[in-house]
Amino acid sequence: MEDWLIDDDRLSIGRKSVLPGEGFFRPDSVEAEQKEREAAETLKDASVIVVADPDADGLACTALVRLAHGEGALLPTGPHELGESLAWIAEYADSDAQLFICDLCPDSEDDIADIGVIDDHLDGVTWYDHHQWDDDLAAAVRDAGVDLTVGESEEVCTADVALAELDTEFEDKYAELAAVTRDHDLWIREDERSDDLADYAHWVEPETYIETVVEHGADLPPEAEELLAERRVEKEALIEKAVERAEIREVGPWTVGVTYGRCSQNEVAEAMREQGTDAAVIVKPAGSASIRGTEEFQRCHEVAAQVNGGGHPKAAGCKPDIYDDMLDYAHHWTTHGAVAKQAIVDAFRRLDPEESPE
């Protein structure tokens, strides 16, 4: 395949909106080999290791661990990569290392298959999170010897948990960083800086983000603001495309907005909320989807759990298990996620309207 076929820079906004990014078209095996090499190098001789989701919340936790311990080798790990990262730690980490796992929740026993081996091998394992945990998985993690702290998912982000649990007197600016991070992560959206942090974490390398917030806290410097302004021109155009193709559906007692596109899901969900929806579903070209709620709908995690995902009452993510080959993905792109949309809408329908939110 010619490189230019997946070159984002040559695509119009309309086409970019319906197709996944360049990374999607690289075979997982190639990506996995490269990631394992990078992980082995990162873990070599590290005395403090942080496994964290590389979003604003996970990276804020990494910054706090580094401030508390003077170091912390970061192994960026998405929600579906936890088992893989723990396997690498079991193989490559030094026996005297301390491990911190931040802003990640296991989906199944497979994700924590190596946790007992790791705890026996390392000098200690601490886990901070704020997602909705399965009781049996939490018990299994604690039984393995891990110091697990899970904050209330509707009240705190993981940076709040780390700030409270780490035995360090942090400067006030880091408490403010946690508060602004929470504002975005829990979709409170009362502090305009929270969107800046989320976008900056998404657009720069993790190390750049960590260095920036360690120095500046939640108040980003002018050069970061300039980058945000430049990148948001395209961001707003992609949001507009997703909002234009949104459909409003009545699903049981709820009004649900459903759309498709490569976009910033929170802003798209907010636009649909302003149109009167109780919840929003944003299906992405790569096959995953974001589910966002409101005060009227706080069961997003229950919907996501039915379609290979999880999260919080008002913010969750999933990837329906509906893609068997590239023809399925081709259909996904040309129909703007029709099958994935239907799978998630059906998950809404299976909820008992009379059942109280968890």
C-alpha positions as CSV (number, residue, x, y, z in Angstrom):
1,M,0.0,0.0,0.0
2,E,1.3,3.4,-0.9
3,D,2.1,5.7,2.0
4,W,0.2,8.6,0.5
5,L,-3.1,6.6,0.7
6,I,-3.1,7.0,4.5
7,D,-1.4,10.4,4.7
8,D,-3.6,12.6,6.9
9,D,-2.1,15.8,5.6
10,R,-3.5,15.3,2.1
11,L,-7.1,14.5,3.2
12,S,-9.9,17.0,3.1
13,I,-11.8,17.5,6.4
14,G,-14.8,15.6,5.0
15,R,-12.7,12.5,4.2
16,K,-10.6,12.8,7.4
17,S,-13.8,12.9,9.4
18,V,-14.9,9.4,8.2
19,L,-11.6,7.6,8.1
20,P,-9.3,6.5,11.0
21,G,-5.8,8.0,11.5
22,E,-2.6,6.6,10.0
23,G,-1.8,4.4,12.9
24,F,-4.9,2.3,12.3
25,F,-3.5,0.9,9.1
26,R,-0.3,-0.4,10.7
27,P,-0.5,-4.1,11.6
28,D,-0.8,-4.8,15.3
29,S,2.1,-7.2,15.2
30,V,4.4,-4.5,13.9
31,E,3.1,-2.1,16.5
32,A,3.4,-4.7,19.3
33,E,7.1,-5.5,18.4
34,Q,8.0,-1.8,18.4
35,K,6.1,-1.2,21.7
36,E,7.7,-4.1,23.4
37,R,11.2,-2.9,22.4
38,E,10.4,0.5,23.7
39,A,8.9,-0.9,26.9
40,A,12.0,-3.0,27.6
41,E,14.2,0.1,27.2
42,T,11.9,2.1,29.4
43,L,11.9,-0.5,32.2
44,K,15.6,-1.2,32.1
45,D,17.2,-0.1,35.4
46,A,14.0,1.9,36.4
47,S,13.5,2.0,40.2
48,V,10.0,3.6,39.9
49,I,7.6,2.6,37.2
50,V,4.3,4.2,36.3
51,V,1.7,2.4,34.1
52,A,-0.9,5.1,33.2
53,D,-3.5,6.0,30.6
54,P,-1.8,8.8,28.6
55,D,-4.6,11.2,28.9
56,A,-4.6,14.3,31.1
57,D,-5.7,12.4,34.2
58,G,-3.2,9.5,33.8
59,L,-0.3,11.9,33.0
60,A,-1.2,14.2,35.9
61,C,-0.8,11.1,38.1
62,T,2.5,10.3,36.6
63,A,3.6,13.9,37.3
64,L,2.6,13.5,40.9
65,V,4.4,10.2,41.3
66,R,7.6,11.8,39.9
67,L,7.3,14.7,42.3
68,A,6.8,12.4,45.2
69,H,9.6,9.9,44.3
70,G,12.0,12.0,42.2
71,E,11.5,9.7,39.2
72,G,9.1,7.5,37.4
73,A,9.6,5.7,34.1
74,L,6.3,6.0,32.2
75,L,4.8,3.1,30.3
76,P,1.8,4.7,28.5
77,T,-1.1,2.1,28.5
78,G,-4.5,2.4,27.0
79,P,-7.5,0.7,28.7
80,H,-7.2,-2.4,26.5
81,E,-3.4,-2.7,26.8
82,L,-3.2,-3.3,30.6
83,G,-2.5,-7.0,30.4
84,E,0.2,-6.5,27.8
85,S,2.0,-3.8,29.9
86,L,1.9,-6.0,33.0
87,A,3.3,-8.9,31.1
88,W,6.2,-6.7,30.0
89,I,6.8,-5.5,33.5
90,A,6.9,-9.1,34.7
91,E,9.6,-9.9,32.1
92,Y,11.7,-6.7,32.0
93,A,11.4,-4.8,35.3
94,D,14.1,-4.9,38.0
95,S,13.2,-6.8,41.2
96,D,13.8,-3.7,43.4
97,A,11.4,-1.4,41.4
98,Q,8.3,0.1,42.7
99,L,5.2,0.1,40.4
100,F,2.4,2.6,40.3
101,I,-0.7,1.8,38.1
102,C,-2.8,4.9,37.5
103,D,-6.2,5.6,35.8
104,L,-6.7,2.1,34.5
105,C,-9.4,-0.5,35.4
106,P,-9.1,-4.2,34.4
107,D,-11.9,-5.5,32.1
108,S,-11.3,-9.2,32.9
109,E,-9.1,-11.6,34.8
110,D,-6.8,-11.8,31.7
111,D,-5.8,-8.1,32.3
112,I,-4.4,-9.0,35.7
113,A,-3.1,-12.5,35.0
114,D,0.5,-11.3,35.9
115,I,-0.3,-9.2,38.9
116,G,0.6,-11.8,41.5
117,V,3.9,-12.5,39.8
118,I,4.6,-8.8,39.6
119,D,3.9,-8.1,43.2
120,D,6.2,-11.0,44.3
121,H,8.9,-9.8,42.0
122,L,8.9,-6.0,42.6
123,D,9.4,-3.9,45.7
124,G,5.7,-3.0,45.9
125,V,2.7,-2.3,43.7
126,T,0.3,0.6,44.2
127,W,-2.8,1.1,42.1
128,Y,-4.8,4.4,41.9
129,D,-8.0,4.6,40.0
130,H,-11.5,6.1,39.9
131,H,-13.4,3.9,37.4
132,Q,-16.2,1.5,38.2
133,W,-14.6,-1.8,39.4
134,D,-15.9,-5.3,39.4
135,D,-15.9,-6.4,43.0
136,D,-14.2,-9.8,42.2
137,L,-11.5,-8.1,40.1
138,A,-10.8,-5.6,42.9
139,A,-10.6,-8.5,45.4
140,A,-8.2,-10.4,43.2
141,V,-5.9,-7.4,42.9
142,R,-5.9,-6.9,46.6
143,D,-5.4,-10.6,47.3
144,A,-2.3,-10.5,45.1
145,G,-0.8,-8.0,47.5
146,V,-1.5,-4.8,45.6
147,D,-2.2,-1.6,47.5
148,L,-5.4,-0.6,45.6
149,T,-7.3,2.7,46.1
150,V,-10.3,3.4,44.0
151,G,-12.0,6.8,44.4
152,E,-15.6,7.5,43.9
153,S,-16.0,7.7,40.1
154,E,-18.7,10.5,40.3
155,E,-16.6,12.7,42.6
156,V,-12.9,12.4,41.9
157,C,-10.5,11.7,39.1
158,T,-7.4,9.6,39.6
159,A,-5.2,12.6,40.0
160,D,-7.3,13.4,43.1
161,V,-6.6,9.9,44.4
162,A,-2.9,10.1,43.8
163,L,-2.7,13.6,45.4
164,A,-4.4,12.3,48.5
165,E,-2.6,8.9,48.8
166,L,1.0,9.9,48.0
167,D,2.9,10.7,51.2
168,T,4.1,14.1,50.0
169,E,3.2,17.7,50.8
170,F,2.4,19.0,47.3
171,E,2.4,22.7,46.3
172,D,-1.0,24.2,45.9
173,K,-0.7,24.4,42.1
174,Y,-0.8,20.6,42.0
175,A,-4.0,20.4,43.9
176,E,-5.3,22.9,41.4
177,L,-4.0,20.7,38.6
178,A,-6.0,17.8,40.0
179,A,-9.1,19.9,40.3
180,V,-9.0,21.2,36.7
181,T,-8.2,17.7,35.5
182,R,-11.3,16.4,37.4
183,D,-13.4,19.1,35.7
184,H,-12.7,17.6,32.3
185,D,-12.5,13.9,33.3
186,L,-15.9,13.9,35.1
187,W,-17.3,16.2,32.4
188,I,-18.2,18.9,34.8
189,R,-16.8,21.6,32.5
190,E,-16.9,24.6,34.8
191,D,-13.3,25.5,34.3
192,E,-12.3,26.6,30.8
193,R,-8.7,25.4,31.4
194,S,-9.8,21.8,31.6
195,D,-10.4,21.5,27.9
196,D,-7.0,23.0,27.4
197,L,-5.4,20.3,29.5
198,A,-7.3,17.5,27.7
199,D,-6.4,18.8,24.3
200,Y,-2.8,19.5,25.1
201,A,-2.4,16.0,26.5
202,H,-3.9,14.6,23.3
203,W,-1.7,16.6,21.0
204,V,1.8,16.5,22.5
205,E,4.0,13.6,23.6
206,P,3.4,12.4,27.2
207,E,6.8,13.6,28.4
208,T,6.1,17.1,27.0
209,Y,2.8,17.2,28.9
210,I,4.3,16.0,32.1
211,E,7.2,18.5,32.0
212,T,4.7,21.3,31.3
213,V,2.3,20.6,34.1
214,V,5.1,20.0,36.6
215,E,6.5,23.4,35.9
216,H,3.2,25.3,35.3
217,G,0.4,23.4,36.9
218,A,-3.0,23.9,35.3
219,D,-2.0,27.3,33.7
220,L,-0.4,26.4,30.4
221,P,2.4,28.7,29.1
222,P,2.0,30.9,26.0
223,E,3.7,28.4,23.6
224,A,1.2,25.7,24.6
225,E,-1.7,28.1,24.1
226,E,-0.4,28.9,20.6
227,L,-0.2,25.2,19.7
228,L,-3.8,24.7,21.0
229,A,-5.1,27.6,18.9
230,E,-3.4,26.3,15.8
231,R,-4.7,22.7,16.2
232,R,-8.2,23.7,17.2
233,V,-8.9,25.1,13.7
234,E,-9.0,21.5,12.4
235,K,-10.6,20.2,15.6
236,E,-13.6,22.6,15.3
237,A,-14.1,21.6,11.7
238,L,-14.2,17.9,12.6
239,I,-16.6,18.6,15.5
240,E,-18.8,20.4,13.0
241,K,-18.9,17.4,10.7
242,A,-19.9,15.0,13.5
243,V,-22.6,17.4,14.7
244,E,-24.0,17.8,11.2
245,R,-24.5,14.0,10.8
246,A,-26.0,13.4,14.3
247,E,-29.3,11.7,14.6
248,I,-31.7,12.0,17.6
249,R,-33.4,8.8,18.6
250,E,-35.9,8.0,21.2
251,V,-34.7,4.8,23.0
252,G,-37.1,3.8,25.8
253,P,-37.5,6.7,28.1
254,W,-34.3,8.4,26.9
255,T,-33.5,10.8,24.1
256,V,-30.2,9.7,22.6
257,G,-28.0,11.5,20.1
258,V,-26.0,9.2,17.8
259,T,-23.3,10.3,15.4
260,Y,-20.0,9.2,13.8
261,G,-16.7,10.7,13.0
262,R,-13.1,11.3,14.0
263,C,-13.7,14.2,16.4
264,S,-13.4,15.4,20.0
265,Q,-16.3,13.5,21.6
266,N,-16.9,15.8,24.6
267,E,-17.7,18.8,22.5
268,V,-19.9,16.8,20.1
269,A,-21.8,15.3,23.1
270,E,-22.2,18.8,24.5
271,A,-23.7,20.0,21.2
272,M,-26.2,17.2,21.2
273,R,-27.0,17.8,24.9
274,E,-27.9,21.4,23.9
275,Q,-30.3,19.9,21.3
276,G,-32.1,18.1,24.2
277,T,-30.5,14.7,24.4
278,D,-30.2,12.7,27.6
279,A,-27.2,10.8,26.3
280,A,-24.8,10.9,23.3
281,V,-23.1,8.1,21.4
282,I,-20.1,9.1,19.2
283,V,-18.8,6.2,17.1
284,K,-15.3,6.6,15.8
285,P,-13.8,5.4,12.4
286,A,-11.4,3.1,14.2
287,G,-14.3,1.1,15.6
288,S,-14.5,2.4,19.2
289,A,-17.2,4.7,20.6
290,S,-17.7,7.2,23.4
291,I,-20.9,7.3,25.4
292,R,-21.7,10.5,27.3
293,G,-24.5,11.2,29.8
294,T,-26.2,14.0,31.6
295,E,-27.9,14.6,34.9
296,E,-30.9,12.8,33.3
297,F,-28.8,9.7,32.2
298,Q,-26.0,8.4,34.5
299,R,-25.7,4.8,33.3
300,C,-23.1,5.1,30.5
301,H,-20.9,2.5,32.1
302,E,-23.8,0.0,32.1
303,V,-24.3,0.6,28.4
304,A,-20.6,0.3,27.6
305,A,-20.3,-2.9,29.7
306,Q,-22.6,-4.7,27.2
307,V,-20.5,-3.8,24.2
308,N,-16.9,-4.6,25.3
309,G,-16.3,-1.5,27.4
310,G,-16.7,0.4,30.6
311,G,-16.2,3.7,32.4
312,H,-18.2,6.0,34.5
313,P,-21.9,6.8,35.0
314,K,-21.7,9.9,32.8
315,A,-18.7,9.0,30.6
316,A,-17.7,5.6,29.2
317,G,-16.1,4.0,26.2
318,C,-16.4,0.8,24.2
319,K,-15.5,-1.1,21.0
320,P,-18.3,-3.4,19.9
321,D,-17.0,-6.9,18.9
322,I,-18.4,-6.7,15.3
323,Y,-15.3,-6.5,13.1
324,D,-14.2,-9.8,11.6
325,D,-12.2,-8.5,8.6
326,M,-11.4,-5.4,6.6
327,L,-14.7,-5.7,4.7
328,D,-16.4,-5.1,8.0
329,Y,-14.3,-2.0,8.5
330,A,-15.0,-0.8,4.9
331,H,-18.7,-1.2,5.6
332,H,-18.2,0.7,8.9
333,W,-16.6,3.7,7.1
334,T,-19.0,3.8,4.2
335,T,-22.1,3.5,6.4
336,H,-20.8,5.9,9.0
337,G,-20.7,3.2,11.7
338,A,-24.2,1.8,11.2
339,V,-23.6,-1.6,12.8
340,A,-21.7,-0.2,15.8
341,K,-24.4,2.5,16.3
342,Q,-27.1,-0.1,16.3
343,A,-25.2,-2.4,18.7
344,I,-24.9,0.5,21.2
345,V,-28.5,1.7,20.8
346,D,-29.6,-1.9,21.5
347,A,-27.6,-1.8,24.7
348,F,-29.5,1.2,25.8
349,R,-32.8,-0.7,25.1
350,R,-31.7,-3.6,27.3
351,L,-31.4,-1.3,30.3
352,D,-34.2,-1.6,32.8
353,P,-35.7,1.9,33.0
354,E,-37.0,1.2,36.5
355,E,-33.6,0.2,37.8
356,S,-31.7,2.8,39.9
357,P,-28.3,3.7,38.6
358,E,-25.4,1.9,40.4
